[in-house]
Amino acid sequence: MTWTTDSIPNDWTTLRDKWWSFHIIRTVAELLALTIVAWTNVQKQAMK
């Protein structure tokens, strides 16, 4: 929050890569959750 264009940390690429890894993991988890919710709703509708 205190970075400026003149004071970017030396390890900013490491921070960016760590963020990107967590972003990918979060996206995969969200897609998996959406798939499970959709699948259970389809199963409930099929049983009616």
Secondary structure, DSSP 8 states (H G I E B T S, - for coil): ----TT---TTHHHHHHHHHHHHHHHHHHHHHHHHHHHHHHHHHHHH-
